[in-house]
Amino acid sequence: MAFTPCLVRIRRPGGGALIQLGHPLLDAYLDLVTARARPNTVLATAFDLKVFFTVINKEPGEVTVGDVLTFIKAQREPRHGAKVVRIEDGEQGLSARTIKRRLATIAGLYEYLIIRGDTAVDQNPVPRGLAVRRPGQRVVRGVPLIRAPRTLPRVIDPDQADAFLTALRTQRDRAMVEAMLLGGLRRCEVLGLRLGDLRPGERRLFIAEGKGGHQRIVPVSSRFFATLSIYLATERPQDGASDHVFVVLKGPRRGHQLSAAGLDEIVAGARGRAGIDHLTCHQLRHTCFTRLREAGMALEAIQAQAGHRSIESTRIYLHLANDWLAGEYRRACEAIDAQALAGDL
């Protein structure tokens, strides 16, 4: 018997939210995810499961490999008309990264149901990959279901950065943008800053709410702390209801923590006034690390600044830095030319 998933949030008495989909097995899995992941991860997991079971209108125990393949096909259907494609990858449906994330969510659910041992599920319907056979070898799973293209993130040039900073209307807005542009903070890390996390004497910030719950201490330019001090002295409400650094300045929520939607609205408004076609909070972060790499900052130091768990996530800034590849190529060519000259002599 099929069911219709409905994503609901239930406020807990002690704070936080309980996210459910209206099915005992799915809700039990979300409880497990809640115990080990951040709220945004729980919400993304719930939404992915809601999308899957809305498209595949079956009970969890009835899902087959064919249903998963049908779901993949549905996700790749055009979203905004057959003639509309993304510039980054030329696709019409959801991006390959989004589909891979949803497949990982579904696979995680079924691994949980198998481990429980009290359900009718005894195998994971999400294939690990397509089986291929090479001459003289056994069948192996060598082809992934979804190939995600490795694209370089966008960055803005110094002139655009100056124009964008000029278009911001308050010192609060400027301080938030400088935290991302000069310190490489994520949007959630900027909004999660509390007054006790500021270390102006050391020119450093304590990031208590990093991605995955990881904490770190990062240096940030004195330009940010100069802007921040003006904001705290002249704009931030002294009787605010929150100890978060960045709060709402006007209206009924004055003094309360600024939301992610509020920051996105600020960025979008300043972007339009600056005449920049495309700009996001994460793009400011990418710009920061690209400029640091161009200035000669070691890749390991950028990894620590960014809060990356793997150096592989940081290597992308080698390709974004304009002078790194050119410099390596030039040095190699000079070595080759020197060897050729020595041979001639």
One Martini backbone bead per residue (centre of mass of N, CA, C, O) as a GRO file, in nm:
protein
  345
    1MET     BB    1   0.094   0.038   0.026
    2ALA     BB    2   0.075   0.353  -0.033
    3PHE     BB    3   0.224   0.680   0.028
    4THR     BB    4   0.221   1.026   0.145
    5PRO     BB    5   0.458   1.244   0.180
    6CYS     BB    6   0.509   1.468   0.475
    7LEU     BB    7   0.669   1.754   0.562
    8VAL     BB    8   0.745   1.804   0.910
    9ARG     BB    9   0.757   2.035   1.189
   10ILE     BB   10   0.850   1.981   1.534
   11ARG     BB   11   0.845   2.136   1.824
   12ARG     BB   12   1.053   2.134   2.086
   13PRO     BB   13   1.065   2.215   2.413
   14GLY     BB   14   1.401   2.237   2.420
   15GLY     BB   15   1.438   2.265   2.125
   16GLY     BB   16   1.406   2.251   1.813
   17ALA     BB   17   1.347   1.998   1.552
   18LEU     BB   18   1.108   1.767   1.424
   19ILE     BB   19   1.143   1.549   1.148
   20GLN     BB   20   0.879   1.437   0.925
   21LEU     BB   21   0.686   1.193   0.689
   22GLY     BB   22   0.463   0.965   0.796
   23HIS     BB   23   0.672   0.718   0.844
   24PRO     BB   24   0.814   0.499   1.053
   25LEU     BB   25   1.080   0.435   0.898
   26LEU     BB   26   1.158   0.724   0.814
   27ASP     BB   27   1.147   0.850   1.099
   28ALA     BB   28   1.366   0.667   1.222
   29TYR     BB   29   1.591   0.760   1.032
   30LEU     BB   30   1.577   1.062   1.108
   31ASP     BB   31   1.658   1.017   1.401
   32LEU     BB   32   1.941   0.916   1.334
   33VAL     BB   33   2.037   1.167   1.180
   34THR     BB   34   1.989   1.370   1.413
   35ALA     BB   35   2.212   1.235   1.608
   36ARG     BB   36   2.464   1.290   1.363
   37ALA     BB   37   2.354   1.571   1.253
   38ARG     BB   38   2.271   1.846   1.105
   39PRO     BB   39   1.990   2.021   1.039
   40ASN     BB   40   2.041   2.053   0.730
   41THR     BB   41   2.081   1.749   0.677
   42VAL     BB   42   1.805   1.654   0.771
   43LEU     BB   43   1.639   1.823   0.572
   44ALA     BB   44   1.766   1.707   0.312
   45THR     BB   45   1.690   1.414   0.364
   46ALA     BB   46   1.384   1.453   0.378
   47PHE     BB   47   1.349   1.575   0.096
   48ASP     BB   48   1.465   1.341  -0.070
   49LEU     BB   49   1.256   1.131   0.029
   50LYS     BB   50   1.007   1.281  -0.064
   51VAL     BB   51   1.072   1.281  -0.365
   52PHE     BB   52   1.098   0.977  -0.410
   53PHE     BB   53   0.807   0.888  -0.286
   54THR     BB   54   0.654   1.062  -0.494
   55VAL     BB   55   0.752   0.927  -0.754
   56ILE     BB   56   0.762   0.653  -0.583
   57ASN     BB   57   0.456   0.496  -0.518
   58LYS     BB   58   0.584   0.338  -0.241
   59GLU     BB   59   0.688   0.123  -0.035
   60PRO     BB   60   0.993   0.057   0.087
   61GLY     BB   61   0.966  -0.270   0.046
   62GLU     BB   62   0.889  -0.229  -0.288
   63VAL     BB   63   1.152  -0.138  -0.388
   64THR     BB   64   1.343  -0.120  -0.686
   65VAL     BB   65   1.577  -0.087  -0.922
   66GLY     BB   66   1.379   0.023  -1.135
   67ASP     BB   67   1.283   0.261  -0.963
   68VAL     BB   68   1.555   0.408  -0.949
   69LEU     BB   69   1.586   0.446  -1.256
   70THR     BB   70   1.325   0.608  -1.286
   71PHE     BB   71   1.412   0.840  -1.104
   72ILE     BB   72   1.653   0.934  -1.266
   73LYS     BB   73   1.495   1.005  -1.520
   74ALA     BB   74   1.307   1.217  -1.385
   75GLN     BB   75   1.546   1.411  -1.291
   76ARG     BB   76   1.638   1.459  -1.611
   77GLU     BB   77   1.416   1.623  -1.672
   78PRO     BB   78   1.289   1.897  -1.773
   79ARG     BB   79   1.219   2.196  -1.581
   80HIS     BB   80   1.207   2.469  -1.809
   81GLY     BB   81   1.221   2.333  -2.066
   82ALA     BB   82   1.378   2.219  -2.357
   83LYS     BB   83   1.554   2.510  -2.403
   84VAL     BB   84   1.664   2.486  -2.105
   85VAL     BB   85   1.998   2.546  -1.989
   86ARG     BB   86   2.290   2.503  -1.837
   87ILE     BB   87   2.599   2.641  -1.858
   88GLU     BB   88   2.787   2.446  -1.699
   89ASP     BB   89   2.649   2.144  -1.834
   90GLY     BB   90   2.386   2.139  -2.039
   91GLU     BB   91   2.146   2.078  -1.863
   92GLN     BB   92   1.788   2.032  -1.788
   93GLY     BB   93   1.795   1.913  -1.528
   94LEU     BB   94   1.923   1.809  -1.277
   95SER     BB   95   2.197   1.785  -1.126
   96ALA     BB   96   2.429   1.546  -1.069
   97ARG     BB   97   2.477   1.615  -0.770
   98THR     BB   98   2.184   1.596  -0.676
   99ILE     BB   99   2.132   1.304  -0.761
  100LYS     BB  100   2.361   1.177  -0.595
  101ARG     BB  101   2.254   1.269  -0.321
  102ARG     BB  102   1.981   1.119  -0.338
  103LEU     BB  103   2.100   0.837  -0.370
  104ALA     BB  104   2.253   0.841  -0.100
  105THR     BB  105   2.002   0.869   0.075
  106ILE     BB  106   1.861   0.609  -0.014
  107ALA     BB  107   2.090   0.416   0.056
  108GLY     BB  108   2.093   0.484   0.360
  109LEU     BB  109   1.813   0.384   0.425
  110TYR     BB  110   1.859   0.079   0.334
  111GLU     BB  111   2.088   0.017   0.525
  112TYR     BB  112   1.918   0.059   0.777
  113LEU     BB  113   1.696  -0.156   0.716
  114ILE     BB  114   1.893  -0.395   0.710
  115ILE     BB  115   2.016  -0.367   0.997
  116ARG     BB  116   1.762  -0.405   1.162
  117GLY     BB  117   1.594  -0.688   1.065
  118ASP     BB  118   1.255  -0.598   1.082
  119THR     BB  119   1.231  -0.611   0.773
  120ALA     BB  120   1.175  -0.676   0.421
  121VAL     BB  121   1.465  -0.577   0.385
  122ASP     BB  122   1.770  -0.732   0.205
  123GLN     BB  123   1.824  -0.499  -0.016
  124ASN     BB  124   1.974  -0.262  -0.216
  125PRO     BB  125   1.830  -0.070  -0.483
  126VAL     BB  126   2.104   0.082  -0.501
  127PRO     BB  127   2.338   0.096  -0.718
  128ARG     BB  128   2.688   0.124  -0.730
  129GLY     BB  129   2.688   0.023  -1.037
  130LEU     BB  130   2.795  -0.068  -1.344
  131ALA     BB  131   2.845  -0.358  -1.499
  132VAL     BB  132   3.162  -0.493  -1.610
  133ARG     BB  133   3.356  -0.661  -1.877
  134ARG     BB  134   3.665  -0.794  -1.911
  135PRO     BB  135   3.890  -0.958  -2.067
  136GLY     BB  136   3.943  -1.228  -1.849
  137GLN     BB  137   3.729  -1.111  -1.644
  138ARG     BB  138   3.540  -1.023  -1.406
  139VAL     BB  139   3.276  -0.879  -1.283
  140VAL     BB  140   3.245  -0.522  -1.251
  141ARG     BB  141   3.205  -0.210  -1.078
  142GLY     BB  142   3.292   0.075  -1.295
  143VAL     BB  143   3.014   0.238  -1.342
  144PRO     BB  144   2.856   0.505  -1.274
  145LEU     BB  145   2.541   0.623  -1.268
  146ILE     BB  146   2.668   0.913  -1.202
  147ARG     BB  147   2.817   1.189  -1.368
  148ALA     BB  148   3.010   1.438  -1.228
  149PRO     BB  149   3.112   1.730  -1.309
  150ARG     BB  150   3.417   1.917  -1.300
  151THR     BB  151   3.374   2.233  -1.181
  152LEU     BB  152   3.441   2.562  -1.163
  153PRO     BB  153   3.418   2.809  -0.965
  154ARG     BB  154   3.314   3.119  -0.912
  155VAL     BB  155   3.459   3.445  -0.953
  156ILE     BB  156   3.569   3.764  -0.860
  157ASP     BB  157   3.691   4.055  -0.929
  158PRO     BB  158   3.820   4.335  -0.785
  159ASP     BB  159   3.617   4.535  -0.912
  160GLN     BB  160   3.360   4.385  -0.822
  161ALA     BB  161   3.421   4.388  -0.521
  162ASP     BB  162   3.420   4.696  -0.489
  163ALA     BB  163   3.134   4.744  -0.599
  164PHE     BB  164   2.989   4.567  -0.391
  165LEU     BB  165   3.080   4.712  -0.131
  166THR     BB  166   2.962   4.992  -0.215
  167ALA     BB  167   2.650   4.880  -0.232
  168LEU     BB  168   2.643   4.872   0.057
  169ARG     BB  169   2.447   5.017   0.333
  170THR     BB  170   2.596   4.876   0.578
  171GLN     BB  171   2.816   4.771   0.818
  172ARG     BB  172   2.696   4.494   0.853
  173ASP     BB  173   2.708   4.406   0.557
  174ARG     BB  174   3.011   4.449   0.521
  175ALA     BB  175   3.107   4.253   0.742
  176MET     BB  176   2.985   3.995   0.622
  177VAL     BB  177   3.132   4.007   0.349
  178GLU     BB  178   3.425   4.019   0.464
  179ALA     BB  179   3.415   3.741   0.601
  180MET     BB  180   3.401   3.598   0.316
  181LEU     BB  181   3.621   3.762   0.139
  182LEU     BB  182   3.865   3.755   0.374
  183GLY     BB  183   3.793   3.463   0.545
  184GLY     BB  184   3.598   3.230   0.416
  185LEU     BB  185   3.318   3.218   0.513
  186ARG     BB  186   3.033   3.088   0.569
  187ARG     BB  187   2.715   3.166   0.600
  188CYS     BB  188   2.660   3.007   0.868
  189GLU     BB  189   2.913   3.126   1.015
  190VAL     BB  190   2.830   3.418   1.018
  191LEU     BB  191   2.545   3.379   1.159
  192GLY     BB  192   2.684   3.210   1.413
  193LEU     BB  193   2.806   3.441   1.539
  194ARG     BB  194   2.935   3.545   1.848
  195LEU     BB  195   3.057   3.760   2.073
  196GLY     BB  196   3.253   3.532   2.201
  197ASP     BB  197   3.405   3.479   1.907
  198LEU     BB  198   3.562   3.733   1.941
  199ARG     BB  199   3.924   3.834   1.849
  200PRO     BB  200   4.055   4.132   1.801
  201GLY     BB  201   4.349   4.118   1.918
  202GLU     BB  202   4.411   3.859   1.710
  203ARG     BB  203   4.247   3.852   1.447
  204ARG     BB  204   4.008   3.642   1.533
  205LEU     BB  205   3.795   3.345   1.490
  206PHE     BB  206   3.537   3.150   1.632
  207ILE     BB  207   3.419   2.843   1.498
  208ALA     BB  208   3.134   2.672   1.622
  209GLU     BB  209   2.952   2.635   1.328
  210GLY     BB  210   3.053   2.426   1.138
  211LYS     BB  211   3.084   2.198   0.919
  212GLY     BB  212   2.981   1.912   1.086
  213GLY     BB  213   3.066   2.054   1.377
  214HIS     BB  214   3.326   2.199   1.321
  215GLN     BB  215   3.603   2.353   1.469
  216ARG     BB  216   3.765   2.689   1.451
  217ILE     BB  217   4.052   2.908   1.400
  218VAL     BB  218   4.059   3.231   1.236
  219PRO     BB  219   4.196   3.456   1.038
  220VAL     BB  220   4.137   3.816   0.993
  221SER     BB  221   4.120   4.099   0.867
  222SER     BB  222   4.137   4.426   0.981
  223ARG     BB  223   3.908   4.531   0.803
  224PHE     BB  224   3.685   4.373   0.940
  225PHE     BB  225   3.725   4.484   1.235
  226ALA     BB  226   3.671   4.778   1.164
  227THR     BB  227   3.380   4.738   1.063
  228LEU     BB  228   3.272   4.591   1.314
  229SER     BB  229   3.314   4.821   1.523
  230ILE     BB  230   3.113   5.016   1.392
  231TYR     BB  231   2.865   4.838   1.410
  232LEU     BB  232   2.867   4.793   1.723
  233ALA     BB  233   2.863   5.112   1.793
  234THR     BB  234   2.612   5.219   1.572
  235GLU     BB  235   2.391   4.967   1.497
  236ARG     BB  236   2.368   4.774   1.715
  237PRO     BB  237   2.156   4.672   1.935
  238GLN     BB  238   2.176   4.693   2.285
  239ASP     BB  239   1.875   4.530   2.326
  240GLY     BB  240   1.917   4.258   2.228
  241ALA     BB  241   1.793   3.911   2.204
  242SER     BB  242   2.089   3.850   2.096
  243ASP     BB  243   2.437   3.718   2.076
  244HIS     BB  244   2.457   3.772   1.798
  245VAL     BB  245   2.620   3.966   1.583
  246PHE     BB  246   2.399   3.933   1.353
  247VAL     BB  247   2.124   4.151   1.318
  248VAL     BB  248   1.838   4.299   1.322
  249LEU     BB  249   1.763   4.655   1.276
  250LYS     BB  250   1.454   4.626   1.187
  251GLY     BB  251   1.158   4.588   1.318
  252PRO     BB  252   1.010   4.323   1.492
  253ARG     BB  253   1.318   4.169   1.475
  254ARG     BB  254   1.478   4.341   1.645
  255GLY     BB  255   1.776   4.178   1.765
  256HIS     BB  256   1.768   3.938   1.591
  257GLN     BB  257   1.866   3.694   1.413
  258LEU     BB  258   1.987   3.655   1.114
  259SER     BB  259   1.897   3.522   0.825
  260ALA     BB  260   1.962   3.362   0.535
  261ALA     BB  261   1.752   3.517   0.368
  262GLY     BB  262   1.855   3.798   0.450
  263LEU     BB  263   2.140   3.773   0.329
  264ASP     BB  264   2.054   3.709   0.040
  265GLU     BB  265   1.906   3.978  -0.001
  266ILE     BB  266   2.150   4.160   0.034
  267VAL     BB  267   2.322   4.043  -0.196
  268ALA     BB  268   2.118   4.086  -0.426
  269GLY     BB  269   2.093   4.395  -0.403
  270ALA     BB  270   2.396   4.467  -0.440
  271ARG     BB  271   2.436   4.326  -0.708
  272GLY     BB  272   2.238   4.503  -0.869
  273ARG     BB  273   2.377   4.780  -0.805
  274ALA     BB  274   2.664   4.672  -0.930
  275GLY     BB  275   2.612   4.493  -1.199
  276ILE     BB  276   2.592   4.186  -1.122
  277ASP     BB  277   2.482   3.888  -1.240
  278HIS     BB  278   2.655   3.686  -1.040
  279LEU     BB  279   2.601   3.620  -0.678
  280THR     BB  280   2.731   3.457  -0.388
  281CYS     BB  281   2.841   3.358  -0.089
  282HIS     BB  282   3.025   3.125  -0.199
  283GLN     BB  283   3.174   3.305  -0.404
  284LEU     BB  284   3.325   3.470  -0.193
  285ARG     BB  285   3.483   3.233  -0.079
  286HIS     BB  286   3.628   3.154  -0.340
  287THR     BB  287   3.770   3.425  -0.379
  288CYS     BB  288   3.943   3.422  -0.130
  289PHE     BB  289   4.115   3.158  -0.194
  290THR     BB  290   4.222   3.251  -0.464
  291ARG     BB  291   4.378   3.500  -0.363
  292LEU     BB  292   4.557   3.351  -0.158
  293ARG     BB  293   4.695   3.169  -0.367
  294GLU     BB  294   4.809   3.400  -0.547
  295ALA     BB  295   4.979   3.508  -0.283
  296GLY     BB  296   5.111   3.212  -0.167
  297MET     BB  297   4.938   3.031  -0.011
  298ALA     BB  298   4.922   2.748   0.131
  299LEU     BB  299   4.724   2.477   0.092
  300GLU     BB  300   4.711   2.390   0.393
  301ALA     BB  301   4.620   2.669   0.497
  302ILE     BB  302   4.359   2.683   0.334
  303GLN     BB  303   4.232   2.434   0.458
  304ALA     BB  304   4.216   2.551   0.747
  305GLN     BB  305   4.053   2.806   0.677
  306ALA     BB  306   3.807   2.643   0.537
  307GLY     BB  307   3.746   2.352   0.675
  308HIS     BB  308   3.870   2.109   0.539
  309ARG     BB  309   3.897   1.759   0.552
  310SER     BB  310   4.013   1.771   0.255
  311ILE     BB  311   4.253   1.848   0.020
  312GLU     BB  312   4.077   1.803  -0.236
  313SER     BB  313   3.891   2.055  -0.184
  314THR     BB  314   4.144   2.264  -0.225
  315ARG     BB  315   4.271   2.213  -0.516
  316ILE     BB  316   4.085   2.400  -0.689
  317TYR     BB  317   4.263   2.667  -0.632
  318LEU     BB  318   4.485   2.606  -0.833
  319HIS     BB  319   4.298   2.657  -1.092
  320LEU     BB  320   4.200   2.951  -1.014
  321ALA     BB  321   4.476   3.038  -1.009
  322ASN     BB  322   4.634   3.210  -1.256
  323ASP     BB  323   4.962   3.165  -1.180
  324TRP     BB  324   5.025   2.868  -1.122
  325LEU     BB  325   5.031   2.720  -1.397
  326ALA     BB  326   5.211   2.923  -1.543
  327GLY     BB  327   5.454   2.894  -1.351
  328GLU     BB  328   5.502   2.590  -1.386
  329TYR     BB  329   5.538   2.597  -1.691
  330ARG     BB  330   5.777   2.795  -1.704
  331ARG     BB  331   5.979   2.629  -1.534
  332ALA     BB  332   5.977   2.379  -1.715
  333CYS     BB  333   6.071   2.519  -1.977
  334GLU     BB  334   6.339   2.623  -1.863
  335ALA     BB  335   6.454   2.341  -1.805
  336ILE     BB  336   6.440   2.234  -2.095
  337ASP     BB  337   6.613   2.459  -2.227
  338ALA     BB  338   6.867   2.404  -2.054
  339GLN     BB  339   6.912   2.114  -2.150
  340ALA     BB  340   6.937   2.180  -2.454
  341LEU     BB  341   7.179   2.374  -2.429
  342ALA     BB  342   7.373   2.171  -2.298
  343GLY     BB  343   7.371   1.971  -2.540
  344ASP     BB  344   7.488   2.168  -2.752
  345LEU     BB  345   7.756   2.227  -2.585
   0.00000   0.00000   0.00000
